[in-house]
Amino acid sequence: MTGEDLIQRPDDQPEAVRKRLQVYSDSINPVLEFYRKEGILKDFRGNTSNEIWPHVYNFLKSYMVPKAEFHEQVN
């Protein structure tokens, strides 16, 4: 857009990105496994928010009353 040459930083190279993703995976997987074993981690699968949100909403709803429903119950 500006006509300037594209400059790619060393940390934007494919190998650097792969390494960052591997470090992230190695770091997060033990945490996820811990919470899975505790029974307090819920996995949701989908490609869009519209696909995933209904599952998240229903899961959370089983633990708490949505604000709109709470106000209806109180009034």
Contacts in CASP RR format, 6 or more apart in sequence:
PFRMAT RR
TARGET T0000
AUTHOR 0000-0000-0000
METHOD contacts of the structure
MODEL  1
MTGEDLIQRPDDQPEAVRKRLQVYSDSINPVLEFYRKEGILKDFRGNTSN
EIWPHVYNFLKSYMVPKAEFHEQVN
10 16 0 8 1.000
11 17 0 8 1.000
11 20 0 8 1.000
32 41 0 8 1.000
35 41 0 8 1.000
42 59 0 8 1.000
44 52 0 8 1.000
44 55 0 8 1.000
44 56 0 8 1.000
44 59 0 8 1.000
45 52 0 8 1.000
46 52 0 8 1.000
57 66 0 8 1.000
65 73 0 8 1.000
END
